[in-house]
């Protein structure tokens, strides 16, 4: 079999192959204590809820809570294979944290294409998805709707 006949694994989707209603699910990723500590140090998210493990009385959230932005960043990482070589630009999103995520939770992304149309110029299109980040208990912890500029299929 020649290389041109083989399907390339890890290659992203083209916009014209992402019709409205197309659904997907990523693999899972467990969030570890090391992930939390590394993220806190990288971003300087030094809020007490993230860095103080002793004075926890009176907090609304219990456990080793992780920032919603970490959950979002991990969700985008889980989606990276679907955009490899085809994703051109992230254009924006709304984001809604639905419930806390803690160290030890395993998340994955379930999504659906809710908008897909050609861009105003070039061989590319605009694709918006509704992405739900789901934990191991089946609870939706974060929802966001990125709009991306994506390459069109080769001629």
Helices and strands as residue ranges (DSSP letters): G 15-17, E 23-25, E 29-30, H 33-43, H 48-51, H 68-79, G 80-82, E 87-92, E 95-97, E 106-118, E 124-134, E 140-144, E 147-151
